[in-house]
Amino acid sequence: MLFSHEHPFQISTLLNLVLTSPALHLKAFSDSYWATCPSSRKWGSGFCIFLGKSLITWRSKKRAAVSKSSSETEHRALAATTCEIQWLTYRIRDLQVSFTSPALLYRDSQSARHIASNPTFHECTKHIDIDCHFVCEKLQAHLFHLLPITSINQLADFFTKQLESAPFQRLLSKHGMLNIHAPVYMEY
């Protein structure tokens, strides 16, 4: 990305927002889908991260491999989100801004939350051992709090699932996005 004349203004605006809003924190939503592609049965994951009420990063990715376990897909998605939270935390600290509380990470998968908070590993989690250790280490270091969320409130579904119109519109508004093609009525 090339540095433009607008970047110093944007950085200044971001710093002003962060410094004048002490209650800002990172809030992340992470989800995955397992074997839903009918032709390949590959899995994918997605996440979105907010700074305060502003969506600052998101990712949706279809994976190259087929997974035999839904727990594996859930935990690997959790690990990818944890990496992004860690990277964002470091970048924001580089701007000499610190958070008063850890990031909040919302998951609708009970198995992923259980594996992340349980440092004892079993034979069934051996194939995702590195991701498990990484997530557990960051959770114990208080990089984030892992919290449950109902599937209907999972904002990452926007990036991982085909949604019908009503759920799509509901999640669209929760992301703070506007329909730029909607008619605008102005009073004169």
C-alpha positions as MATLAB code, in Angstrom:
seq = 'MLFSHEHPFQISTLLNLVLTSPALHLKAFSDSYWATCPSSRKWGSGFCIFLGKSLITWRSKKRAAVSKSSSETEHRALAATTCEIQWLTYRIRDLQVSFTSPALLYRDSQSARHIASNPTFHECTKHIDIDCHFVCEKLQAHLFHLLPITSINQLADFFTKQLESAPFQRLLSKHGMLNIHAPVYMEY';
ca = [
       0.000    0.000    0.000;
       1.395    3.385   -0.928;
       1.540    6.138    1.630;
      -0.752    8.987    0.618;
      -1.145   12.545    1.850;
      -4.375   11.479    3.615;
      -2.683    8.921    5.908;
      -1.357   11.417    8.506;
      -4.872   12.870    8.812;
      -6.401    9.394    9.187;
      -3.819    8.389   11.810;
      -4.426   11.647   13.672;
      -8.191   11.039   13.589;
      -7.753    7.467   14.873;
      -5.442    8.574   17.690;
      -7.864   11.335   18.691;
     -10.729    8.826   18.761;
      -8.776    6.339   20.858;
      -7.339    8.899   23.269;
     -10.639   10.695   23.865;
     -12.660    7.488   24.278;
     -11.133    5.612   27.223;
     -13.834    2.932   27.111;
     -12.775    1.663   23.677;
     -11.967   -2.008   23.519;
     -11.613   -4.769   20.965;
     -14.631   -7.002   20.455;
     -14.327  -10.023   18.149;
     -16.769  -12.546   16.705;
     -15.460  -15.818   15.267;
     -17.242  -18.654   13.473;
     -16.626  -21.527   11.090;
     -18.611  -23.755    8.796;
     -17.909  -27.413    8.301;
     -18.408  -29.458    5.125;
     -21.168  -27.212    3.801;
     -19.765  -26.986    0.273;
     -21.680  -29.796   -1.516;
     -19.034  -30.388   -4.188;
     -15.845  -30.384   -2.075;
     -16.997  -30.647    1.586;
     -14.246  -28.192    2.500;
     -14.571  -25.973    5.526;
     -14.139  -22.285    6.073;
     -13.968  -19.690    8.774;
     -14.592  -16.043    9.337;
     -14.258  -13.354   11.939;
     -14.888   -9.685   12.445;
     -13.279   -7.370   14.985;
     -14.589   -4.044   16.230;
     -12.759   -1.194   17.947;
     -15.556    0.309   19.979;
     -18.500    0.307   17.571;
     -16.367    0.486   14.410;
     -15.640   -2.602   12.340;
     -11.882   -2.448   11.771;
     -11.050   -5.846   10.281;
     -12.732   -8.972    9.019;
     -11.815  -12.128    7.159;
     -13.656  -14.947    5.459;
     -11.698  -17.856    4.055;
     -12.524  -21.192    2.490;
      -9.824  -23.673    3.495;
      -7.913  -25.863    1.055;
      -8.338  -29.069    3.073;
     -11.264  -31.238    4.071;
     -11.705  -31.693    7.812;
     -13.134  -34.785    9.471;
     -14.040  -32.912   12.647;
     -16.307  -29.947   13.307;
     -14.372  -29.293   16.547;
     -11.194  -28.969   14.507;
     -12.728  -26.345   12.233;
     -14.138  -24.425   15.200;
     -10.815  -24.431   17.033;
      -8.720  -23.512   14.003;
     -11.082  -20.575   13.381;
     -10.631  -19.571   17.027;
      -6.833  -19.716   16.615;
      -6.960  -17.500   13.496;
      -9.075  -14.933   15.356;
      -6.704  -15.058   18.334;
      -3.761  -14.292   16.017;
      -5.596  -11.277   14.606;
      -6.497   -9.992   18.087;
      -2.862  -10.322   19.138;
      -1.630   -8.498   16.016;
      -4.157   -5.660   16.467;
      -3.280   -5.333   20.151;
       0.421   -4.984   19.262;
      -0.311   -2.396   16.537;
      -2.493   -0.329   18.849;
       0.165   -0.508   21.586;
       2.686    0.731   18.986;
       0.548    3.885   18.895;
       1.090    4.058   22.681;
      -2.538    3.319   23.452;
      -3.401    0.688   26.022;
      -6.682   -0.979   26.803;
      -8.053   -1.148   30.328;
      -9.535   -4.598   29.702;
      -8.761   -7.587   27.472;
     -10.499   -8.050   24.141;
     -13.843   -9.841   24.142;
     -14.046  -12.842   21.809;
     -17.495  -14.304   21.159;
     -17.967  -17.913   19.979;
     -21.172  -19.866   19.516;
     -19.310  -23.199   19.702;
     -19.371  -24.786   23.134;
     -16.685  -27.330   22.149;
     -14.254  -24.603   21.033;
     -14.761  -22.683   24.286;
     -14.273  -25.876   26.324;
     -11.087  -26.925   24.518;
      -9.663  -23.392   24.830;
     -10.290  -23.164   28.564;
      -9.153  -26.726   29.349;
      -5.342  -27.046   29.295;
      -5.555  -30.864   29.437;
      -5.408  -32.381   25.984;
      -6.657  -35.773   24.951;
      -6.085  -38.077   22.011;
      -9.094  -36.590   20.204;
      -7.466  -33.122   20.135;
      -3.950  -34.289   19.267;
      -4.249  -33.226   15.600;
      -4.995  -29.617   16.603;
      -2.468  -29.587   19.449;
      -0.468  -26.510   18.366;
      -3.569  -24.383   17.848;
      -4.921  -25.577   21.214;
      -1.729  -24.638   23.050;
      -1.562  -21.255   21.312;
      -5.158  -20.315   22.156;
      -4.864  -21.590   25.763;
      -1.639  -19.630   26.276;
      -3.198  -16.381   25.032;
      -6.381  -16.973   27.039;
      -4.363  -17.552   30.229;
      -2.271  -14.439   29.469;
      -5.559  -12.458   29.428;
      -5.168  -11.297   25.830;
      -8.912  -11.884   25.529;
     -11.949  -13.201   27.368;
     -13.738  -16.043   25.593;
     -17.495  -15.575   25.881;
     -20.521  -17.512   24.661;
     -22.974  -16.021   22.211;
     -26.183  -17.336   20.729;
     -26.080  -18.285   17.068;
     -28.676  -15.642   16.206;
     -26.357  -12.907   17.568;
     -23.159  -14.289   15.988;
     -21.935  -11.421   13.798;
     -19.347  -13.636   12.077;
     -22.207  -15.575   10.420;
     -22.281  -12.648    8.005;
     -18.948  -13.935    6.627;
     -19.441  -17.700    6.914;
     -23.006  -18.559    5.970;
     -25.546  -17.933    3.241;
     -28.215  -15.940    5.019;
     -31.785  -15.239    4.087;
     -32.800  -11.618    3.631;
     -34.060  -10.857    7.163;
     -31.012  -12.237    9.057;
     -28.714  -10.640    6.461;
     -30.304   -7.200    6.925;
     -30.200   -7.571   10.735;
     -26.487   -8.459   10.711;
     -25.758   -5.761    8.130;
     -27.086   -3.100   10.490;
     -25.219   -4.594   13.483;
     -21.984   -4.237   11.504;
     -22.763   -0.543   11.130;
     -23.032   -0.819    7.350;
     -25.461    1.132    5.230;
     -27.038    0.247    1.906;
     -25.502    2.818   -0.442;
     -28.054    1.928   -3.110;
     -31.094    2.671   -0.936;
     -33.112    5.678   -2.084;
     -32.416    8.858   -0.182;
     -35.222   11.256    0.586;
     -34.154   14.804    1.265;
     -36.277   17.634    2.568;
     -35.880   21.016    0.920;
];
